[in-house]
Amino acid sequence: MIIDRDTLRAAEPHIRALARAIKAERREVVEALEAFASIEQAPHLPIEHLPATLPAGRITRLLTARPKNPPKRSEPYRRWVATLPCAHCRIENHSNACHADEGKGAWIKAGDETCWPGCVDRPGVVGCHTLLGATGKLGKVERRRLERIYAAETRTLARETGHWPKEWD
């Protein structure tokens, strides 16, 4: 046995849950875990064992996590988008700037260039922002398709009316 009994005992609720989720026997899950644990792992070298040819500043940059393309942000643009009628139902005076889901990451909204006007929830009414983004009534493919259309229409209008941020060009 590769995995000791104390570790198995502590992991038992998770093992049983996994077995139920994948419709497998507990024994099969334990065997798979043991097979994984027996795979030889590559040695982990401390940072001082990195090649000396790399300058220290370069090492720091290599190990610093940062987004590849930081999302574009413009509060004036978002405020302008919120003044437009809802792109989905065309109601006026109830919009906010909705960010598309496409292009977002963990805890990071998509860039403001993906914004489109969507009406908010009101007493007795589910707004289009919620309808498209949170209710699940529209599938992912349809929701993304509509978001792309609405964002493109909003960008075109912004460019035509001079509301497109100059720093984004």
MDTraj code that builds the backbone (N, CA, C; nanometers):
import mdtraj as md
import numpy as np

residues = "MET ILE ILE ASP ARG ASP THR LEU ARG ALA ALA GLU PRO HIS ILE ARG ALA LEU ALA ARG ALA ILE LYS ALA GLU ARG ARG GLU VAL VAL GLU ALA LEU GLU ALA PHE ALA SER ILE GLU GLN ALA PRO HIS LEU PRO ILE GLU HIS LEU PRO ALA THR LEU PRO ALA GLY ARG ILE THR ARG LEU LEU THR ALA ARG PRO LYS ASN PRO PRO LYS ARG SER GLU PRO TYR ARG ARG TRP VAL ALA THR LEU PRO CYS ALA HIS CYS ARG ILE GLU ASN HIS SER ASN ALA CYS HIS ALA ASP GLU GLY LYS GLY ALA TRP ILE LYS ALA GLY ASP GLU THR CYS TRP PRO GLY CYS VAL ASP ARG PRO GLY VAL VAL GLY CYS HIS THR LEU LEU GLY ALA THR GLY LYS LEU GLY LYS VAL GLU ARG ARG ARG LEU GLU ARG ILE TYR ALA ALA GLU THR ARG THR LEU ALA ARG GLU THR GLY HIS TRP PRO LYS GLU TRP ASP".split()
xyz = np.array([
    [0.0853, -0.1180, 0.0000],
    [0.0000, 0.0000, 0.0000],
    [0.0895, 0.1239, 0.0000],
    [0.0709, 0.2097, -0.0983],
    [0.1523, 0.3297, -0.1124],
    [0.1002, 0.4418, -0.0232],
    [-0.0310, 0.4585, -0.0189],
    [-0.0909, 0.5634, 0.0630],
    [-0.1172, 0.5046, 0.2013],
    [-0.0707, 0.5752, 0.3052],
    [-0.0860, 0.5193, 0.4399],
    [-0.2320, 0.5244, 0.4847],
    [-0.2629, 0.4416, 0.5851],
    [-0.4013, 0.4267, 0.6320],
    [-0.4576, 0.5554, 0.6918],
    [-0.3768, 0.6339, 0.7619],
    [-0.4265, 0.7599, 0.8202],
    [-0.4702, 0.8577, 0.7114],
    [-0.3924, 0.8641, 0.6040],
    [-0.4282, 0.9521, 0.4924],
    [-0.5585, 0.9048, 0.4286],
    [-0.5710, 0.7731, 0.4092],
    [-0.6953, 0.7195, 0.3526],
    [-0.8147, 0.7458, 0.4431],
    [-0.7963, 0.7291, 0.5727],
    [-0.9048, 0.7517, 0.6678],
    [-0.9498, 0.8976, 0.6624],
    [-0.8544, 0.9907, 0.6559],
    [-0.8882, 1.1331, 0.6515],
    [-0.9580, 1.1693, 0.5201],
    [-0.9217, 1.1006, 0.4132],
    [-0.9782, 1.1330, 0.2824],
    [-1.1052, 1.0540, 0.2510],
    [-1.1471, 0.9671, 0.3407],
    [-1.2589, 0.8771, 0.3150],
    [-1.3861, 0.9464, 0.2646],
    [-1.4318, 1.0573, 0.3264],
    [-1.5533, 1.1217, 0.2736],
    [-1.5358, 1.1676, 0.1277],
    [-1.4169, 1.2155, 0.0960],
    [-1.3915, 1.2625, -0.0402],
    [-1.3841, 1.1453, -0.1380],
    [-1.3243, 1.0359, -0.0931],
    [-1.3141, 0.9167, -0.1779],
    [-1.4533, 0.8634, -0.2097],
    [-1.5383, 0.8546, -0.1073],
    [-1.6749, 0.8042, -0.1291],
    [-1.7549, 0.8985, -0.2197],
    [-1.7393, 1.0297, -0.1995],
    [-1.8101, 1.1273, -0.2835],
    [-1.7640, 1.1160, -0.4289],
    [-1.6336, 1.1015, -0.4483],
    [-1.5805, 1.0868, -0.5831],
    [-1.6318, 0.9583, -0.6470],
    [-1.6343, 0.8513, -0.5708],
    [-1.6839, 0.7231, -0.6227],
    [-1.8298, 0.7363, -0.6666],
    [-1.9114, 0.8057, -0.5845],
    [-2.0516, 0.8257, -0.6231],
    [-2.0611, 0.9116, -0.7489],
    [-1.9801, 1.0183, -0.7560],
    [-1.9869, 1.1115, -0.8686],
    [-1.9501, 1.0449, -1.0001],
    [-1.8529, 0.9559, -0.9976],
    [-1.8099, 0.8918, -1.1227],
    [-1.8678, 0.7513, -1.1386],
    [-1.9593, 0.7158, -1.0465],
    [-2.0257, 0.5858, -1.0509],
    [-1.9242, 0.4718, -1.0554],
    [-1.8337, 0.4756, -0.9580],
    [-1.7306, 0.3724, -0.9475],
    [-1.7324, 0.3151, -0.8069],
    [-1.6658, 0.2035, -0.7904],
    [-1.6507, 0.1435, -0.6586],
    [-1.5440, 0.2194, -0.5808],
    [-1.5551, 0.2235, -0.4485],
    [-1.4566, 0.2889, -0.3634],
    [-1.3185, 0.2311, -0.3912],
    [-1.3110, 0.0981, -0.4040],
    [-1.1850, 0.0296, -0.4285],
    [-1.1181, 0.0811, -0.5556],
    [-1.1962, 0.1076, -0.6617],
    [-1.1409, 0.1566, -0.7880],
    [-1.0806, 0.2965, -0.7709],
    [-1.1465, 0.3799, -0.6913],
    [-1.0949, 0.5148, -0.6661],
    [-0.9628, 0.5061, -0.5899],
    [-0.9570, 0.4214, -0.4873],
    [-0.8347, 0.4064, -0.4090],
    [-0.7218, 0.3528, -0.4976],
    [-0.7516, 0.2556, -0.5819],
    [-0.6491, 0.2022, -0.6728],
    [-0.5968, 0.3113, -0.7664],
    [-0.6868, 0.3951, -0.8177],
    [-0.6447, 0.5033, -0.9072],
    [-0.5579, 0.6040, -0.8321],
    [-0.5958, 0.6343, -0.7077],
    [-0.5140, 0.7271, -0.6279],
    [-0.3760, 0.6689, -0.6004],
    [-0.3697, 0.5409, -0.5689],
    [-0.2406, 0.4769, -0.5440],
    [-0.1556, 0.4728, -0.6703],
    [-0.2181, 0.4474, -0.7837],
    [-0.1434, 0.4465, -0.9101],
    [-0.0858, 0.5851, -0.9362],
    [-0.1647, 0.6892, -0.9102],
    [-0.1165, 0.8256, -0.9296],
    [-0.0026, 0.8568, -0.8330],
    [-0.0172, 0.8122, -0.7082],
    [0.0848, 0.8401, -0.6073],
    [0.2159, 0.7681, -0.6393],
    [0.2094, 0.6593, -0.7142],
    [0.3308, 0.5848, -0.7451],
    [0.4096, 0.6427, -0.8620],
    [0.3514, 0.7374, -0.9340],
    [0.4217, 0.7988, -1.0475],
    [0.5365, 0.8828, -0.9927],
    [0.6542, 0.8594, -1.0476],
    [0.7709, 0.9339, -1.0011],
    [0.7575, 1.0794, -1.0414],
    [0.7736, 1.1686, -0.9461],
    [0.7598, 1.3116, -0.9702],
    [0.8961, 1.3717, -1.0037],
    [0.8951, 1.4747, -1.0865],
    [1.0189, 1.5453, -1.1183],
    [1.0666, 1.6189, -0.9939],
    [1.1974, 1.6259, -0.9735],
    [1.2471, 1.6965, -0.8558],
    [1.2188, 1.8458, -0.8675],
    [1.1841, 1.9067, -0.7560],
    [1.1601, 2.0507, -0.7513],
    [1.2863, 2.1166, -0.6993],
    [1.3412, 2.2051, -0.7793],
    [1.4650, 2.2718, -0.7409],
    [1.4346, 2.4065, -0.6772],
    [1.5064, 2.4398, -0.5709],
    [1.4892, 2.5738, -0.5143],
    [1.5364, 2.6792, -0.6141],
    [1.4917, 2.8025, -0.5983],
    [1.5205, 2.9088, -0.6938],
    [1.6699, 2.9321, -0.7113],
    [1.7493, 2.9085, -0.6086],
    [1.8933, 2.9327, -0.6226],
    [1.9588, 2.8327, -0.7170],
    [1.8874, 2.7240, -0.7545],
    [1.9426, 2.6260, -0.8465],
    [1.9091, 2.6568, -0.9921],
    [1.8413, 2.7698, -1.0174],
    [1.8139, 2.8088, -1.1552],
    [1.9461, 2.8462, -1.2217],
    [1.9539, 2.8383, -1.3532],
    [2.0797, 2.8716, -1.4200],
    [2.1283, 3.0116, -1.3831],
    [2.2562, 3.0230, -1.3581],
    [2.3140, 3.1503, -1.3163],
    [2.3152, 3.2520, -1.4287],
    [2.2910, 3.2091, -1.5521],
    [2.2954, 3.3020, -1.6644],
    [2.1745, 3.3950, -1.6683],
    [2.0672, 3.3591, -1.5972],
    [1.9498, 3.4460, -1.5940],
    [1.9727, 3.5596, -1.4958],
    [1.9581, 3.6861, -1.5389],
    [1.9724, 3.7961, -1.4447],
    [1.8625, 3.7916, -1.3396],
    [1.8915, 3.8388, -1.2203],
    [1.7969, 3.8331, -1.1089],
    [1.6647, 3.9003, -1.1435],
    [1.6676, 4.0153, -1.2112],
    [1.5445, 4.0848, -1.2503],
    [1.4585, 4.0003, -1.3422],
    [1.5220, 3.9257, -1.4289],
    [1.4495, 3.8392, -1.5221],
    [1.3790, 3.7273, -1.4463],
    [1.4456, 3.6707, -1.3446],
    [1.3844, 3.5654, -1.2637],
    [1.2590, 3.6186, -1.1966],
    [1.2675, 3.7378, -1.1408],
    [1.1519, 3.7973, -1.0739],
    [1.0378, 3.8156, -1.1733],
    [1.0676, 3.8656, -1.2933],
    [0.9630, 3.8849, -1.3947],
    [0.9028, 3.7509, -1.4371],
    [0.9857, 3.6468, -1.4471],
    [0.9357, 3.5152, -1.4871],
    [0.8409, 3.4571, -1.3831],
    [0.8665, 3.4860, -1.2569],
    [0.7879, 3.4267, -1.1493],
    [0.6724, 3.5151, -1.1041],
    [0.6549, 3.6317, -1.1648],
    [0.5478, 3.7224, -1.1268],
    [0.4274, 3.6981, -1.2175],
    [0.3137, 3.6625, -1.1578],
    [0.1926, 3.6396, -1.2359],
    [0.1326, 3.7737, -1.2762],
    [0.0952, 3.7849, -1.4021],
    [0.0283, 3.9060, -1.4493],
    [-0.0573, 3.8682, -1.5699],
    [-0.1662, 3.9426, -1.5907],
    [-0.2508, 3.9096, -1.7050],
    [-0.1776, 3.9355, -1.8357],
    [-0.2070, 3.8538, -1.9364],
    [-0.1416, 3.8704, -2.0659],
    [-0.1861, 4.0006, -2.1313],
    [-0.3149, 4.0245, -2.1329],
    [-0.3697, 4.1459, -2.1898],
    [-0.4613, 4.2093, -2.0858],
    [-0.4140, 4.3111, -2.0142],
    [-0.4998, 4.3709, -1.9132],
    [-0.6278, 4.4244, -1.9781],
    [-0.7422, 4.4036, -1.9155],
    [-0.8673, 4.4509, -1.9744],
    [-0.8704, 4.6037, -1.9817],
    [-0.9302, 4.6545, -2.0877],
    [-0.9441, 4.7992, -2.1043],
    [-1.0532, 4.8499, -2.0116],
    [-1.0292, 4.9634, -1.9479],
    [-1.1255, 5.0214, -1.8545],
    [-1.1469, 5.1685, -1.8871],
    [-1.2721, 5.2134, -1.8811],
    [-1.3052, 5.3543, -1.8981],
    [-1.4379, 5.3817, -1.8303],
    [-1.4325, 5.4474, -1.7165],
    [-1.5562, 5.4799, -1.6453],
    [-1.6473, 5.5704, -1.7274],
    [-1.5928, 5.6748, -1.7954],
    [-1.6828, 5.7576, -1.8780],
    [-1.7554, 5.6757, -1.9854],
    [-1.6856, 5.5790, -2.0449],
    [-1.7490, 5.4950, -2.1468],
    [-1.8612, 5.4113, -2.0840],
    [-1.8349, 5.3501, -1.9687],
    [-1.9384, 5.2699, -1.9019],
    [-2.0584, 5.3557, -1.8658],
    [-2.0332, 5.4764, -1.8183],
    [-2.1445, 5.5667, -1.7833],
    [-2.2266, 5.6019, -1.9073],
    [-2.1580, 5.6233, -2.0206],
    [-2.2304, 5.6539, -2.1442],
    [-2.3143, 5.5335, -2.1878],
    [-2.2576, 5.4130, -2.1820],
    [-2.3309, 5.2918, -2.2200],
    [-2.4583, 5.2787, -2.1359],
    [-2.4492, 5.3126, -2.0082],
    [-2.5648, 5.3015, -1.9183],
    [-2.6769, 5.4001, -1.9539],
    [-2.6473, 5.5029, -2.0336],
    [-2.7520, 5.5987, -2.0730],
    [-2.8322, 5.5498, -2.1926],
    [-2.7865, 5.4441, -2.2599],
    [-2.8519, 5.3941, -2.3808],
    [-2.9716, 5.3060, -2.3458],
    [-3.0676, 5.2920, -2.4386],
    [-3.1770, 5.1967, -2.4154],
    [-3.1219, 5.0545, -2.4129],
    [-3.1904, 4.9658, -2.3452],
    [-3.1487, 4.8257, -2.3350],
    [-3.1327, 4.7666, -2.4749],
    [-3.0220, 4.7015, -2.4994],
    [-2.9945, 4.6428, -2.6306],
    [-3.0863, 4.5244, -2.6603],
    [-3.1416, 4.4611, -2.5577],
    [-3.2231, 4.3413, -2.5770],
    [-3.3715, 4.3748, -2.5923],
    [-3.4264, 4.4551, -2.5004],
    [-3.5706, 4.4835, -2.5042],
    [-3.6022, 4.6279, -2.5446],
    [-3.4998, 4.7120, -2.5556],
    [-3.5095, 4.8513, -2.6002],
    [-3.5760, 4.9460, -2.4995],
    [-3.6015, 4.9029, -2.3765],
    [-3.6593, 4.9936, -2.2762],
    [-3.5569, 5.1016, -2.2422],
    [-3.6041, 5.2213, -2.2164],
    [-3.5142, 5.3324, -2.1856],
    [-3.5113, 5.3605, -2.0359],
    [-3.4044, 5.4251, -1.9917],
    [-3.3869, 5.4758, -1.8551],
    [-3.3726, 5.3686, -1.7473],
    [-3.3394, 5.2477, -1.7863],
    [-3.3200, 5.1414, -1.6865],
    [-3.1922, 5.0618, -1.7107],
    [-3.1019, 5.1132, -1.7937],
    [-2.9849, 5.0348, -1.8339],
    [-2.8660, 5.0542, -1.7421],
    [-2.7812, 4.9545, -1.7422],
    [-2.6461, 4.9674, -1.6877],
    [-2.5514, 4.9059, -1.7899],
    [-2.4224, 4.9245, -1.7693],
    [-2.3234, 4.8710, -1.8626],
    [-2.2958, 4.7257, -1.8254],
    [-2.3379, 4.6350, -1.9107],
    [-2.3191, 4.4919, -1.8879],
    [-2.1909, 4.4477, -1.9574],
    [-2.1094, 4.3727, -1.8875],
    [-1.9883, 4.3166, -1.9477],
    [-2.0201, 4.1786, -2.0036],
    [-1.9673, 4.1511, -2.1209],
    [-1.9847, 4.0182, -2.1791],
    [-1.9100, 3.9157, -2.0946],
    [-1.9563, 3.7921, -2.0979],
    [-1.8874, 3.6852, -2.0247],
    [-1.7606, 3.6425, -2.0957],
    [-1.7611, 3.6510, -2.2274],
    [-1.6462, 3.6067, -2.3050],
    [-1.5275, 3.6984, -2.2778],
    [-1.4114, 3.6395, -2.2520],
    [-1.2917, 3.7188, -2.2280],
    [-1.2647, 3.7497, -2.0828],
    [-1.3510, 3.7019, -1.9944],
    [-1.3264, 3.7284, -1.8534],
    [-1.2441, 3.6148, -1.7937],
    [-1.1972, 3.6367, -1.6726],
    [-1.1212, 3.5349, -1.6030],
    [-1.1659, 3.5298, -1.4583],
    [-1.0951, 3.4522, -1.3788],
    [-1.1296, 3.4417, -1.2381],
    [-1.1164, 3.5779, -1.1713],
    [-1.2224, 3.6276, -1.1192],
    [-1.2287, 3.7553, -1.0489],
    [-1.1939, 3.8741, -1.1383],
    [-1.1969, 3.8563, -1.2689],
    [-1.1654, 3.9647, -1.3618],
    [-1.2793, 3.9754, -1.4627],
    [-1.3430, 4.0931, -1.4687],
    [-1.4453, 4.1147, -1.5699],
    [-1.3795, 4.1297, -1.7058],
    [-1.4582, 4.1053, -1.8084],
    [-1.4097, 4.1302, -1.9437],
    [-1.3851, 4.2804, -1.9579],
    [-1.3103, 4.3187, -2.0582],
    [-1.2801, 4.4590, -2.0803],
    [-1.4054, 4.5406, -2.1098],
    [-1.3963, 4.6717, -2.0852],
    [-1.5113, 4.7600, -2.1061],
    [-1.5513, 4.7692, -2.2530],
    [-1.4618, 4.7339, -2.3450],
    [-1.4983, 4.7382, -2.4863],
    [-1.6038, 4.6332, -2.5209],
    [-1.6301, 4.5387, -2.4275],
    [-1.7340, 4.4374, -2.4489],
    [-1.8674, 4.4792, -2.3881],
    [-1.8740, 4.6001, -2.3311],
    [-1.9969, 4.6453, -2.2642],
    [-2.1114, 4.6669, -2.3630],
    [-2.2288, 4.6441, -2.3136],
    [-2.3517, 4.6712, -2.3888],
    [-2.4580, 4.7133, -2.2876],
    [-2.5568, 4.7932, -2.3282],
    [-2.6589, 4.8368, -2.2333],
    [-2.7628, 4.7281, -2.2089],
    [-2.7836, 4.6955, -2.0829],
    [-2.8851, 4.5974, -2.0460],
    [-2.9676, 4.6499, -1.9308],
    [-3.0983, 4.6337, -1.9374],
    [-3.1835, 4.6875, -1.8310],
    [-3.1675, 4.6045, -1.7034],
    [-3.1846, 4.6728, -1.5906],
    [-3.1670, 4.6106, -1.4600],
    [-3.3001, 4.5573, -1.4087],
    [-3.2940, 4.4754, -1.3043],
    [-3.4151, 4.4257, -1.2402],
    [-3.4918, 4.5428, -1.1796],
    [-3.6237, 4.5351, -1.1908],
    [-3.7118, 4.6352, -1.1318],
    [-3.8197, 4.5604, -1.0568],
    [-3.8956, 4.6259, -0.9707],
    [-4.0004, 4.5538, -0.8972],
    [-4.0926, 4.4774, -0.9925],
    [-4.0939, 4.3474, -0.9769],
    [-4.1793, 4.2610, -1.0576],
    [-4.1265, 4.2279, -1.1960],
    [-4.0072, 4.2784, -1.2317],
    [-3.9524, 4.2557, -1.3662],
    [-3.8081, 4.2072, -1.3548],
    [-3.7806, 4.0979, -1.4223],
    [-3.6422, 4.0519, -1.4320],
    [-3.5803, 4.1253, -1.5498],
    [-3.4750, 4.2019, -1.5242],
    [-3.4099, 4.2787, -1.6301],
    [-3.3325, 4.1903, -1.7255],
    [-3.3038, 4.2464, -1.8421],
    [-3.2314, 4.1710, -1.9457],
    [-3.0888, 4.1375, -1.9025],
    [-3.0288, 4.2216, -1.8178],
    [-2.8943, 4.1908, -1.7669],
    [-2.8978, 4.0579, -1.6920],
    [-2.9956, 4.0416, -1.6046],
    [-3.0117, 3.9166, -1.5295],
    [-3.0564, 3.8039, -1.6213],
    [-3.1497, 3.8330, -1.7111],
    [-3.2018, 3.7313, -1.8024],
    [-3.0900, 3.6681, -1.8845],
    [-3.0033, 3.7513, -1.9412],
    [-2.8959, 3.6982, -2.0243],
    [-2.7836, 3.6383, -1.9419],
    [-2.7552, 3.6954, -1.8250],
    [-2.6370, 3.6544, -1.7523],
    [-2.6547, 3.5541, -1.6418],
    [-2.7726, 3.5490, -1.5781],
    [-2.7800, 3.4703, -1.4551],
    [-2.8936, 3.3692, -1.4474],
    [-2.9953, 3.3814, -1.5291],
    [-3.1098, 3.2909, -1.5111],
    [-3.0894, 3.1546, -1.5726],
    [-3.0023, 3.1446, -1.6707],
    [-2.9820, 3.0170, -1.7383],
    [-3.0888, 2.9878, -1.8415],
    [-3.1801, 3.0833, -1.8667],
    [-3.2854, 3.0608, -1.9662],
    [-3.2294, 3.0546, -2.1074],
    [-3.1194, 3.1267, -2.1301],
    [-3.0530, 3.1201, -2.2597],
    [-2.9288, 3.0344, -2.2440],
    [-2.9024, 2.9497, -2.3392],
    [-2.7825, 2.8673, -2.3336],
    [-2.6573, 2.9518, -2.3515],
    [-2.5445, 2.8941, -2.3192],
    [-2.4172, 2.9661, -2.3270],
    [-2.3896, 3.0166, -2.4678],
    [-2.4138, 2.9337, -2.5671],
    [-2.3855, 2.9714, -2.7056],
    [-2.4737, 3.0897, -2.7468],
    [-2.6029, 3.0819, -2.7173],
    [-2.6953, 3.1903, -2.7537],
    [-2.6626, 3.3179, -2.6774],
    [-2.6321, 3.3057, -2.5490],
    [-2.5976, 3.4227, -2.4674],
    [-2.4730, 3.4917, -2.5222],
    [-2.3710, 3.4149, -2.5520],
    [-2.2473, 3.4723, -2.6062],
    [-2.2711, 3.5354, -2.7430],
    [-2.3549, 3.4719, -2.8242],
    [-2.3868, 3.5275, -2.9564],
    [-2.4531, 3.6637, -2.9415],
    [-2.5535, 3.6730, -2.8533],
    [-2.6228, 3.8003, -2.8316],
    [-2.5282, 3.9053, -2.7734],
    [-2.4450, 3.8655, -2.6778],
    [-2.3505, 3.9609, -2.6184],
    [-2.2565, 4.0182, -2.7241],
    [-2.2083, 3.9329, -2.8154],
    [-2.1197, 3.9822, -2.9227],
    [-2.1920, 4.0818, -3.0123],
    [-2.3164, 4.0515, -3.0483],
    [-2.3952, 4.1415, -3.1329],
    [-2.4177, 4.2744, -3.0617],
    [-2.4639, 4.2683, -2.9355],
    [-2.4944, 4.3907, -2.8612],
    [-2.3691, 4.4746, -2.8379],
    [-2.2569, 4.4100, -2.8080],
    [-2.1318, 4.4831, -2.7860],
    [-2.0843, 4.5488, -2.9154],
    [-2.0978, 4.4780, -3.0285],
    [-2.0561, 4.5342, -3.1579],
    [-2.1422, 4.6549, -3.1944],
    [-2.2747, 4.6441, -3.1720],
    [-2.3636, 4.7571, -3.1992],
    [-2.3270, 4.8771, -3.1122],
    [-2.2954, 4.8504, -2.9858],
    [-2.2593, 4.9579, -2.8930],
    [-2.1280, 5.0230, -2.9346],
    [-2.0291, 4.9429, -2.9742],
    [-1.9004, 4.9990, -3.0200],
    [-1.9191, 5.0852, -3.1444],
    [-2.0004, 5.0371, -3.2380],
    [-2.0255, 5.1147, -3.3602],
    [-2.0893, 5.2486, -3.3266],
    [-2.1907, 5.2473, -3.2411],
    [-2.2574, 5.3713, -3.2006],
    [-2.1600, 5.4633, -3.1278],
    [-2.0750, 5.4075, -3.0440],
    [-1.9781, 5.4887, -2.9693],
    [-1.8815, 5.5585, -3.0650],
    [-1.8367, 5.4868, -3.1657],
    [-1.7441, 5.5476, -3.2632],
    [-1.8148, 5.6562, -3.3452],
    [-1.9394, 5.6272, -3.3858],
    [-2.0147, 5.7244, -3.4663],
    [-2.0456, 5.8519, -3.3890],
    [-2.0675, 5.8404, -3.2589],
    [-2.1066, 5.9570, -3.1782],
    [-1.9904, 6.0188, -3.1020],
    [-1.8694, 5.9643, -3.1185],
    [-1.7526, 6.0218, -3.0527],
    [-1.7356, 5.9828, -2.9065],
    [-1.8022, 5.8771, -2.8639],
    [-1.7902, 5.8314, -2.7243],
    [-1.6876, 5.7201, -2.7061],
    [-1.6293, 5.6740, -2.8160],
    [-1.5287, 5.5682, -2.8067],
    [-1.4005, 5.6272, -2.7481],
    [-1.3467, 5.5693, -2.6423],
    [-1.2241, 5.6253, -2.5806],
    [-1.1076, 5.6272, -2.6807],
    [-1.0467, 5.7415, -2.6940],
    [-0.9366, 5.7589, -2.7910],
    [-0.8180, 5.6691, -2.7591],
    [-0.7946, 5.6442, -2.6292],
    [-0.6793, 5.5617, -2.5910],
    [-0.6959, 5.4145, -2.6297],
    [-0.8151, 5.3726, -2.6718],
    [-0.8383, 5.2346, -2.7126],
    [-0.8062, 5.2100, -2.8593],
    [-0.7883, 5.3154, -2.9358],
    [-0.7605, 5.2976, -3.0802],
    [-0.6170, 5.2634, -3.1051],
])
top = md.Topology()
chain = top.add_chain()
for i, resn in enumerate(residues, 1):
    res = top.add_residue(resn, chain, resSeq=i)
    for name in ("N", "CA", "C"):
        top.add_atom(name, md.element.get_by_symbol(name[0]), res)
traj = md.Trajectory(xyz[None], top)
